[in-house]
Amino acid sequence: MKKVLSGLIAALAALLLVSCAGTADVPDAGTADVPDTGAAPAFPPKDPSKLYVWEKPGFGGDFTITLNADGTYSYYAGYLSSYIGIGTWKSENGVLTMTENKELCGNDNVFRFRVGDDGLRYIADGSSKFIYVNVQDGDRFQVFGETLVNQQNYIPDYSSASTLHADVFLEKLKRDGYHDGGKIKKDYNTNNIKRIRNITPPAVLEENPDLELFFTEDGYHCFLMVRGEIYRYDTLGGSHHLLVLWDYDGNGTKDLVSYHSWGSGVSYLSVTVTDLTTMEELPVITRMILREPAFRFTYNGESVFIDGKELTFSDGAFHCGDLF
C-alpha cells in the first residue's frame, strides 16, 4: 500500500516548506471601518468546533479556520499550502483574537476579527498578514455547516519529539520487515535511521492504541504499525492533512481515513480508506487540483463529509450526494 505523497508541485516546493504562517510581502490591505453590529452574538459556539471559510479563493482551494471550543484553533490557507497554522483564540467585546503558538510556529502572529451574525470579519488594524493570501480589512469568513470535532487532534505532527514505542517499532522493522504491496520486504536500511518519531495524531492513538504512525526523520518515510505488524505508509515529508477513524462499512471496526495531497510535479488531493481488518487501501476521491475544483473534508466524530455532503458506503462502493 505504498504511497508517495507530496502536497507540493515541483515549482512551489522551495517556497512552501514552512511549518506555520509567517509574514509575507503582500500589498497593504489598508484599514477600512467595519461597522459595529451592536451586541455581540453568543460566542464561542456551543458546538465542539466550527469551520469558517474565507469568502474569496484561497491558495489553491478554500482558506479555512477551525475554532475549537477548548480555545485552540487551526487554519489552512489552501491546498497548495504545506502548513497548518495553530494557536489559541479568545473573544472579548465582539472581537475574536487568534494568537499563533510561537513554540510550534516560530512566531507570535496575531489575527483579529469582528464577530457577527454573518461570521467573522477580518480586522486589519492590529493584525498580522496571512502568508500566500491577501486577506483585506472587512473580508468575511462564513461559518460552514458541519459540527466538527477538534480536527487539530487528528493532524499528524511531523515536528513531534515523541519516541513512544519507537524502540519496539525499530526492532520489529529490523527483525520482520514491513508489508508493502501485499509482500513482506526486509530491504529497509535501518542502519541509516538516526531518529524515529511517533507522529500518531492524539485522537487516533487515544481511540485505537493498536494503530501508530512512525516517521523516520532521515529517510522521510512513514510506516503504520497495526496490531504489531508494520506497513509502508509514505508521505514524503508529511502531507497528510488529516487522519481520522471511521467505520465506513458498519462492521463495528473503525478504519483509517486519510485526507491528503500528493504528487510528483502535479498536485492531487485525495481521500482514501485503509480497512484495518483486511489492510486493503480503498480509494474514495482524487482530484488534480490545478484542473479540478479542490474539495473540503470535514469530520464530526461519527461521519465524514466532502464539500458538506455525507460520505457513505453501500453495495461495495462509496457515495457522496451528487459528487459521486
C-alpha positions as CSV (number, residue, x, y, z in Angstrom):
1,M,0.0,0.0,0.0
2,K,2.9,2.2,-0.7
3,K,2.1,5.9,-1.4
4,V,4.4,8.6,-2.4
5,L,2.8,11.7,-1.2
6,S,3.7,15.3,-1.5
7,G,1.4,18.3,-1.2
8,L,3.6,20.5,-3.4
9,I,4.0,20.9,-7.1
10,A,7.7,20.9,-8.1
11,A,7.8,24.6,-8.9
12,L,6.5,25.6,-5.5
13,A,8.5,23.1,-3.4
14,A,11.1,25.5,-2.2
15,L,8.5,28.2,-1.5
16,L,6.2,26.1,0.6
17,L,8.5,24.3,3.0
18,V,7.2,26.2,6.1
19,S,5.5,24.8,9.1
20,C,3.3,27.7,10.2
21,A,2.2,31.0,8.9
22,G,4.7,33.9,8.9
23,T,4.8,37.3,7.3
24,A,4.9,37.8,3.6
25,D,5.4,40.7,1.2
26,V,1.8,41.3,0.1
27,P,0.1,44.6,-0.7
28,D,-1.1,46.5,2.4
29,A,-4.8,45.7,2.9
30,G,-5.5,49.1,4.4
31,T,-7.8,49.7,7.3
32,A,-11.4,50.1,6.4
33,D,-14.1,50.7,9.0
34,V,-16.0,47.6,10.0
35,P,-19.5,48.5,11.1
36,D,-20.3,47.6,14.7
37,T,-23.4,45.4,14.5
38,G,-24.4,46.1,18.1
39,A,-24.5,43.5,20.8
40,A,-22.1,40.7,20.1
41,P,-23.7,37.3,19.3
42,A,-23.2,34.4,21.7
43,F,-19.6,33.2,21.3
44,P,-17.9,30.8,21.3
45,P,-20.5,28.5,19.6
46,K,-21.8,25.6,21.7
47,D,-20.7,23.1,19.1
48,P,-17.4,21.3,19.7
49,S,-15.7,23.1,16.7
50,K,-16.8,25.4,13.9
51,L,-15.2,25.7,10.5
52,Y,-15.1,29.2,8.9
53,V,-14.4,29.6,5.1
54,W,-13.0,32.8,3.5
55,E,-15.3,34.3,1.0
56,K,-12.5,34.6,-1.6
57,P,-10.4,31.9,-3.2
58,G,-7.6,30.6,-1.0
59,F,-4.2,29.3,-2.1
60,G,-5.3,26.6,-4.5
61,G,-8.6,26.0,-2.6
62,D,-10.6,27.1,0.4
63,F,-8.8,29.1,3.2
64,T,-10.4,27.7,6.3
65,I,-10.2,28.5,10.0
66,T,-11.4,25.9,12.6
67,L,-12.2,27.3,16.1
68,N,-12.3,24.6,18.8
69,A,-14.3,25.0,22.0
70,D,-11.2,24.3,24.1
71,G,-9.7,27.7,22.9
72,T,-7.4,26.3,20.3
73,Y,-7.6,26.9,16.5
74,S,-6.1,25.8,13.3
75,Y,-6.1,27.4,9.9
76,Y,-5.2,26.3,6.4
77,A,-4.6,28.8,3.6
78,G,-5.4,26.3,0.8
79,Y,-4.5,23.0,-0.8
80,L,-1.2,24.3,-2.3
81,S,0.0,25.3,1.2
82,S,2.1,22.8,3.1
83,Y,1.4,24.0,6.6
84,I,-1.5,24.3,9.1
85,G,-1.2,27.2,11.4
86,I,-2.2,26.6,15.1
87,G,-2.6,28.6,18.2
88,T,-5.1,29.9,20.7
89,W,-8.1,32.2,20.4
90,K,-10.2,34.4,22.7
91,S,-13.3,36.5,22.2
92,E,-13.9,39.8,24.1
93,N,-16.4,42.6,23.3
94,G,-17.3,41.1,20.0
95,V,-13.7,40.8,18.8
96,L,-12.0,37.5,18.2
97,T,-8.2,37.4,18.6
98,M,-6.2,34.5,17.3
99,T,-2.5,34.2,18.5
100,E,-0.1,31.7,16.9
101,N,1.8,29.3,19.0
102,K,5.3,30.7,18.9
103,E,6.9,27.5,20.2
104,L,5.4,25.4,17.4
105,C,5.2,28.0,14.6
106,G,8.3,30.1,15.3
107,N,6.4,33.4,15.5
108,D,3.6,35.0,17.5
109,N,1.4,36.4,14.8
110,V,-1.9,37.9,15.8
111,F,-5.1,37.9,13.8
112,R,-8.2,39.9,14.8
113,F,-11.8,39.5,13.6
114,R,-15.1,41.1,14.4
115,V,-17.7,38.5,15.4
116,G,-21.1,39.0,13.6
117,D,-24.2,37.1,12.8
118,D,-22.8,36.6,9.3
119,G,-19.5,35.0,10.5
120,L,-16.1,36.6,11.2
121,R,-14.9,39.9,9.6
122,Y,-11.1,40.4,9.4
123,I,-9.8,43.5,11.2
124,A,-6.5,44.6,9.5
125,D,-5.7,47.1,12.2
126,G,-3.5,45.3,14.8
127,S,-3.4,42.1,12.8
128,S,-0.5,40.3,11.2
129,K,-0.7,39.3,7.5
130,F,-1.5,35.8,6.4
131,I,1.1,34.2,4.1
132,Y,0.2,33.4,0.5
133,V,-3.2,35.1,0.7
134,N,-4.1,38.8,0.8
135,V,-6.9,39.0,3.3
136,Q,-8.2,42.5,3.4
137,D,-9.9,44.5,6.1
138,G,-13.6,43.6,6.3
139,D,-13.3,40.3,4.4
140,R,-15.7,37.7,5.7
141,F,-15.2,34.2,6.9
142,Q,-18.5,32.5,6.9
143,V,-19.4,29.5,9.0
144,F,-19.5,26.1,7.3
145,G,-22.5,24.0,8.3
146,E,-21.0,20.9,9.8
147,T,-20.4,20.4,13.6
148,L,-16.9,19.2,13.9
149,V,-14.6,17.5,16.5
150,N,-11.3,19.2,17.3
151,Q,-9.7,18.4,14.0
152,Q,-6.3,19.7,15.3
153,N,-6.2,16.4,17.3
154,Y,-6.3,14.4,14.0
155,I,-3.3,16.1,12.4
156,P,0.0,14.1,12.3
157,D,2.7,16.2,14.0
158,Y,5.9,15.8,11.9
159,S,7.8,18.0,14.4
160,S,6.9,15.8,17.3
161,A,9.7,14.8,19.6
162,S,7.7,11.7,20.8
163,T,9.6,8.4,20.8
164,L,6.7,6.4,22.2
165,H,7.2,2.8,21.2
166,A,9.9,3.8,18.7
167,D,12.3,1.1,20.0
168,V,9.6,-1.5,19.6
169,F,9.0,-0.3,16.0
170,L,12.6,-0.3,15.1
171,E,13.3,-3.8,16.5
172,K,10.3,-5.1,14.7
173,L,11.3,-3.4,11.4
174,K,14.8,-4.9,11.7
175,R,13.6,-8.4,12.5
176,D,10.5,-8.9,10.5
177,G,10.5,-6.2,7.8
178,Y,7.3,-4.5,6.6
179,H,4.3,-5.1,4.4
180,D,4.3,-3.3,1.0
181,G,2.1,-4.1,-2.0
182,G,1.0,-7.4,-0.5
183,K,4.5,-8.6,0.1
184,I,6.9,-8.7,3.1
185,K,10.0,-6.7,2.5
186,K,13.2,-6.7,4.5
187,D,15.2,-4.3,2.4
188,Y,14.9,-1.2,4.5
189,N,18.3,0.1,5.6
190,T,17.7,0.6,9.3
191,N,21.4,1.5,9.8
192,N,20.8,4.9,8.3
193,I,18.0,5.7,10.8
194,K,19.1,8.2,13.4
195,R,15.8,9.2,14.8
196,I,12.3,7.8,14.7
197,R,9.3,9.9,15.7
198,N,5.9,8.7,16.7
199,I,3.6,11.1,14.9
200,T,0.2,9.4,15.5
201,P,-2.5,12.1,15.9
202,P,-3.5,12.2,19.6
203,A,-7.2,11.4,18.9
204,V,-6.3,8.4,16.8
205,L,-3.9,7.0,19.4
206,E,-6.4,7.5,22.2
207,E,-9.2,5.7,20.3
208,N,-7.1,2.9,18.9
209,P,-3.8,2.3,20.8
210,D,-3.0,-0.6,18.4
211,L,-2.5,1.9,15.5
212,E,0.6,4.0,15.4
213,L,2.3,6.1,12.7
214,F,6.1,6.4,12.7
215,F,8.3,8.8,10.8
216,T,11.9,8.2,10.0
217,E,13.4,11.7,10.1
218,D,16.5,10.8,8.0
219,G,14.7,8.9,5.2
220,Y,11.4,10.9,5.3
221,H,9.4,7.7,5.3
222,C,6.3,6.8,7.2
223,F,5.1,3.4,8.5
224,L,1.9,2.3,10.1
225,M,2.2,-0.2,12.9
226,V,-1.1,-2.0,13.3
227,R,-1.5,-4.8,15.9
228,G,2.3,-5.3,15.9
229,E,2.6,-5.5,12.1
230,I,4.3,-2.8,10.1
231,Y,3.0,-1.4,6.8
232,R,4.7,1.2,4.5
233,Y,2.7,4.4,4.5
234,D,4.8,7.0,2.8
235,T,4.0,10.7,2.9
236,L,7.4,12.0,1.6
237,G,8.0,14.6,4.3
238,G,4.5,14.9,5.6
239,S,1.4,15.9,3.6
240,H,-1.4,14.0,5.4
241,H,-3.8,16.8,6.3
242,L,-6.0,14.6,8.5
243,L,-6.1,11.0,9.7
244,V,-9.4,10.0,11.3
245,L,-11.2,6.8,12.3
246,W,-14.5,5.9,10.7
247,D,-16.5,2.7,10.5
248,Y,-17.1,3.0,6.8
249,D,-18.8,-0.4,6.3
250,G,-20.6,-0.7,9.5
251,N,-18.8,-3.8,10.7
252,G,-18.1,-2.4,14.2
253,T,-14.4,-1.6,13.5
254,K,-13.3,2.0,12.8
255,D,-11.0,2.2,9.9
256,L,-8.3,4.7,9.0
257,V,-9.4,7.6,6.7
258,S,-6.7,9.7,5.1
259,Y,-7.2,13.2,3.6
260,H,-4.0,14.3,1.9
261,S,-2.3,15.9,-1.0
262,W,0.3,14.1,-3.1
263,G,2.0,14.0,-6.4
264,S,5.4,14.4,-8.1
265,G,5.3,17.5,-10.3
266,V,1.5,17.7,-10.3
267,S,-0.5,18.2,-7.1
268,Y,-3.5,16.0,-6.3
269,L,-5.9,15.9,-3.4
270,S,-7.3,12.6,-2.2
271,V,-9.3,10.7,0.4
272,T,-8.5,7.1,1.0
273,V,-9.7,4.5,3.5
274,T,-7.5,1.8,4.9
275,D,-9.6,-1.2,6.1
276,L,-7.9,-2.1,9.4
277,T,-9.3,-5.6,9.2
278,T,-8.0,-6.5,5.7
279,M,-5.4,-3.7,5.5
280,E,-6.7,-3.0,2.0
281,E,-6.5,0.6,0.8
282,L,-9.7,1.8,-0.8
283,P,-9.7,5.0,-3.0
284,V,-12.6,7.4,-2.3
285,I,-11.9,10.5,-4.4
286,T,-8.9,12.1,-6.1
287,R,-8.7,15.4,-7.9
288,M,-5.9,17.2,-9.8
289,I,-6.3,20.5,-8.1
290,L,-4.8,22.6,-10.9
291,R,-7.5,21.3,-13.2
292,E,-10.5,20.5,-11.0
293,P,-12.0,22.2,-8.0
294,A,-10.5,21.3,-4.7
295,F,-12.8,19.8,-2.1
296,R,-13.3,20.4,1.6
297,F,-13.0,17.5,4.1
298,T,-14.7,17.6,7.5
299,Y,-15.3,15.0,10.3
300,N,-17.7,15.3,13.2
301,G,-16.5,12.3,15.2
302,E,-19.1,9.9,13.6
303,S,-19.3,10.8,9.9
304,V,-17.1,12.1,7.1
305,F,-18.2,14.9,4.8
306,I,-16.8,16.0,1.5
307,D,-18.0,19.5,0.5
308,G,-20.7,19.3,3.1
309,K,-22.1,16.0,1.7
310,E,-22.0,12.9,3.9
311,L,-19.8,10.1,2.7
312,T,-21.5,6.7,2.8
313,F,-20.6,3.1,1.7
314,S,-23.0,0.6,0.2
315,D,-23.1,-2.1,-2.4
316,G,-19.3,-2.2,-2.4
317,A,-18.9,1.5,-3.4
318,F,-18.6,4.9,-1.8
319,H,-21.3,7.5,-2.3
320,C,-21.3,11.2,-1.6
321,G,-24.5,13.0,-2.7
322,D,-24.2,14.3,-6.3
323,L,-20.4,14.3,-6.2
324,F,-20.1,10.6,-6.9
